[in-house]
Amino acid sequence: MNNPINDVFDALTPTEGQKAKMWNAISAQKNIQPIRSRSPIRRRLLASLTACFLMVVVSATAYAATDGKVISIIKNQMNKIFFASGSSIMLQINDDGGSVGTDGIKGEWLVKESSFGRLVLTVNGEDMNITDTLSEKGYFYYDYRDDAGILHRVYIVKNAGGTKDYAERWYSQYEWLPELGVGGGSRGTSGPLSRAIMLAEVGVKEGTGDLDTMLQQELDKYWAR
């Protein structure tokens, strides 16, 4: 199996013909320079080498474009996305629309517990009392778009309580980017709970059902484990 990084360096390595052109250009440049000062010669020689190297890079890039493998690495984009909790993720978006993310710093809880026992979720400048909804359904979610137009979905879900989840609170926090297929900004979220949320999202994307139906189906399985 080819190593893409090696392919990049192979593509940028000049051929024997290109090497010959480089040395011919260097020799020609040396022959026309007067021997008054070594410093100007070095500057002009460096300029010749730079020009030749640029020519090689352009040639290699054209080669890579026809190959179809190396160019995809060159065109990858890295984006830093911030979640509502203050955590961030480095997201790599490929030419084909695929994305790979690496979760960053652990975020803060978005839910504040009042002295009256109310649970208030604060996202995107909005305060929402989620106490009744979370108690009745076992979950609550909220959609918003950030300044870059990226869709975020914040989940607050009743967890399994200390055995399958981190026992910070009796509910967990998870943020999902539906259009990019990447999650983060979690607190108290275990692998099984994250998987249940993602399976629900996949079901919606495949047209199996709406989000509430798919969430209830997957979370019922998770809670019963």
C-alpha positions as CSV (number, residue, x, y, z in Angstrom):
1,M,0.0,0.0,0.0
2,N,1.4,3.4,-1.0
3,N,2.2,5.9,1.7
4,P,0.6,9.3,0.7
5,I,3.3,11.3,2.4
6,N,6.0,9.4,0.4
7,D,4.0,10.1,-2.7
8,V,4.2,13.8,-2.0
9,F,7.9,13.8,-1.7
10,D,8.3,11.5,-4.7
11,A,6.2,13.9,-6.7
12,L,8.4,16.9,-5.7
13,T,11.7,15.0,-6.5
14,P,13.1,16.2,-9.8
15,T,13.7,13.7,-12.6
16,E,17.2,13.3,-14.1
17,G,16.2,15.5,-17.0
18,Q,15.1,18.3,-14.6
19,K,18.3,17.9,-12.6
20,A,20.3,18.4,-15.8
21,K,18.4,21.5,-16.7
22,M,19.1,22.9,-13.2
23,W,22.8,22.3,-13.5
24,N,22.9,23.8,-17.0
25,A,21.2,26.9,-15.8
26,I,23.6,27.2,-12.9
27,S,26.6,26.7,-15.1
28,A,25.4,29.3,-17.6
29,Q,24.7,31.8,-14.8
30,K,28.3,31.3,-13.5
31,N,29.9,31.7,-16.9
32,I,28.3,35.1,-17.5
33,Q,29.1,36.6,-14.1
34,P,32.2,38.8,-13.7
35,I,34.6,37.7,-11.0
36,R,34.5,41.0,-9.1
37,S,32.6,40.0,-6.0
38,R,31.6,36.6,-4.7
39,S,28.5,38.0,-2.9
40,P,26.6,39.1,-6.1
41,I,27.4,35.7,-7.6
42,R,25.9,33.9,-4.7
43,R,22.8,36.0,-4.8
44,R,22.3,35.4,-8.5
45,L,23.1,31.7,-8.1
46,L,20.5,31.5,-5.4
47,A,18.0,33.2,-7.6
48,S,18.7,30.7,-10.4
49,L,18.3,27.8,-8.0
50,T,15.0,29.2,-6.7
51,A,13.7,29.6,-10.2
52,C,14.6,26.1,-11.1
53,F,13.1,24.7,-7.9
54,L,9.8,26.6,-8.6
55,M,9.8,25.0,-12.1
56,V,10.3,21.6,-10.6
57,V,7.5,22.2,-8.0
58,V,5.1,23.3,-10.8
59,S,6.0,20.2,-12.8
60,A,5.5,17.9,-9.7
61,T,2.2,19.6,-8.9
62,A,0.9,19.0,-12.4
63,Y,2.0,15.3,-12.1
64,A,0.2,15.0,-8.7
65,A,-3.0,16.4,-10.2
66,T,-3.0,13.7,-12.8
67,D,-2.2,11.0,-10.3
68,G,-5.3,11.9,-8.2
69,K,-3.8,10.8,-4.9
70,V,-1.2,13.3,-3.8
71,I,-3.3,16.3,-4.8
72,S,-6.0,15.3,-2.4
73,I,-3.6,15.6,0.5
74,I,-2.5,19.1,-0.7
75,K,-6.1,20.3,-0.9
76,N,-7.2,19.1,2.5
77,Q,-8.5,21.9,4.7
78,M,-8.1,22.2,8.5
79,N,-10.7,24.1,10.4
80,K,-11.0,24.9,14.1
81,I,-14.6,24.8,15.3
82,F,-15.8,25.9,18.7
83,F,-18.6,24.2,20.6
84,A,-21.1,26.0,22.8
85,S,-19.3,24.7,25.9
86,G,-16.1,26.5,25.0
87,S,-14.3,23.4,23.8
88,S,-12.9,23.2,20.3
89,I,-12.1,20.6,17.6
90,M,-9.7,20.6,14.8
91,L,-11.6,19.4,11.8
92,Q,-10.1,18.1,8.5
93,I,-12.4,18.4,5.5
94,N,-11.3,16.4,2.4
95,D,-12.1,17.0,-1.2
96,D,-14.8,14.4,-1.2
97,G,-16.6,16.1,1.7
98,G,-15.4,13.6,4.3
99,S,-14.3,14.9,7.7
100,V,-12.1,13.8,10.5
101,G,-12.1,15.6,13.9
102,T,-10.0,15.5,17.0
103,D,-11.6,16.7,20.2
104,G,-9.9,19.5,22.0
105,I,-10.2,20.9,25.5
106,K,-12.9,19.7,27.8
107,G,-15.8,22.1,27.8
108,E,-18.0,23.5,30.5
109,W,-21.5,22.4,31.5
110,L,-24.2,24.3,29.6
111,V,-26.8,23.4,32.2
112,K,-27.1,25.3,35.5
113,E,-29.1,23.9,38.4
114,S,-31.1,26.5,40.2
115,S,-31.9,26.5,43.9
116,F,-35.5,25.7,43.0
117,G,-34.4,22.4,41.3
118,R,-34.8,23.8,37.8
119,L,-32.4,22.9,35.0
120,V,-31.6,25.9,32.8
121,L,-29.7,25.2,29.5
122,T,-27.9,28.3,28.1
123,V,-26.8,28.1,24.5
124,N,-26.2,30.8,21.9
125,G,-27.4,33.5,24.3
126,E,-30.7,31.7,25.1
127,D,-31.8,30.4,28.5
128,M,-34.1,27.4,28.3
129,N,-35.9,25.6,31.2
130,I,-35.5,22.0,30.2
131,T,-36.6,20.5,33.6
132,D,-40.0,19.1,32.5
133,T,-38.9,17.9,29.0
134,L,-35.8,16.1,30.4
135,S,-37.9,14.5,33.1
136,E,-40.7,13.3,30.7
137,K,-38.7,12.3,27.6
138,G,-35.3,11.7,29.1
139,Y,-33.6,14.0,26.5
140,F,-33.6,17.5,25.2
141,Y,-31.9,18.9,22.1
142,Y,-31.4,22.4,20.7
143,D,-30.1,23.4,17.2
144,Y,-28.2,26.6,16.3
145,R,-25.8,27.8,13.6
146,D,-22.5,29.5,14.5
147,D,-21.0,32.5,12.9
148,A,-19.5,30.3,10.2
149,G,-22.9,28.9,9.3
150,I,-22.1,25.4,10.8
151,L,-25.1,23.6,12.3
152,H,-24.7,22.5,15.9
153,R,-27.1,20.3,17.9
154,V,-26.7,20.3,21.7
155,Y,-28.0,17.2,23.5
156,I,-28.8,16.9,27.2
157,V,-29.7,13.2,27.9
158,K,-30.5,11.2,31.0
159,N,-27.6,8.8,31.4
160,A,-27.3,5.3,32.9
161,G,-26.1,6.7,36.3
162,G,-22.5,5.9,37.2
163,T,-22.1,2.3,35.9
164,K,-22.1,3.0,32.2
165,D,-21.4,6.7,32.3
166,Y,-19.3,9.2,34.3
167,A,-21.1,10.0,37.5
168,E,-20.8,13.8,37.3
169,R,-24.5,14.3,37.0
170,W,-27.6,12.2,36.3
171,Y,-27.7,13.6,32.8
172,S,-25.0,14.0,30.1
173,Q,-24.1,16.7,27.6
174,Y,-23.2,16.1,24.0
175,E,-22.8,18.3,20.9
176,W,-23.1,17.1,17.3
177,L,-22.4,18.7,14.0
178,P,-25.1,17.0,11.8
179,E,-23.8,18.3,8.4
180,L,-20.2,17.3,9.1
181,G,-20.8,14.1,11.1
182,V,-18.5,15.1,14.0
183,G,-19.2,15.3,17.7
184,G,-17.6,17.0,20.7
185,G,-18.2,19.4,23.6
186,S,-19.3,16.4,25.8
187,R,-19.6,16.1,29.6
188,G,-20.4,12.9,31.4
189,T,-20.9,11.1,28.1
190,S,-19.9,7.4,27.7
191,G,-19.2,5.5,24.6
192,P,-22.6,3.6,24.6
193,L,-24.5,6.9,25.0
194,S,-22.6,8.6,22.3
195,R,-23.2,5.6,20.0
196,A,-27.0,5.8,20.7
197,I,-27.1,9.5,19.7
198,M,-25.1,8.8,16.6
199,L,-27.2,5.9,15.6
200,A,-30.3,8.1,15.9
201,E,-28.6,10.8,13.7
202,V,-27.7,8.2,11.1
203,G,-31.3,6.9,11.1
204,V,-32.6,10.4,10.4
205,K,-30.1,10.9,7.6
206,E,-31.1,7.6,6.0
207,G,-34.8,8.5,6.2
208,T,-35.7,5.8,8.7
209,G,-37.6,8.2,10.9
210,D,-37.6,11.7,12.4
211,L,-35.2,12.7,15.1
212,D,-37.5,12.3,18.1
213,T,-38.6,8.8,16.9
214,M,-35.0,7.6,16.3
215,L,-33.8,9.1,19.6
216,Q,-36.5,7.4,21.6
217,Q,-35.8,4.1,19.9
218,E,-32.0,4.2,20.4
219,L,-32.1,5.6,23.9
220,D,-34.6,3.0,25.1
221,K,-32.1,0.4,24.1
222,Y,-29.3,2.2,25.9
223,W,-31.3,2.7,29.1
224,A,-32.3,-1.0,29.1
225,R,-28.7,-2.2,29.0
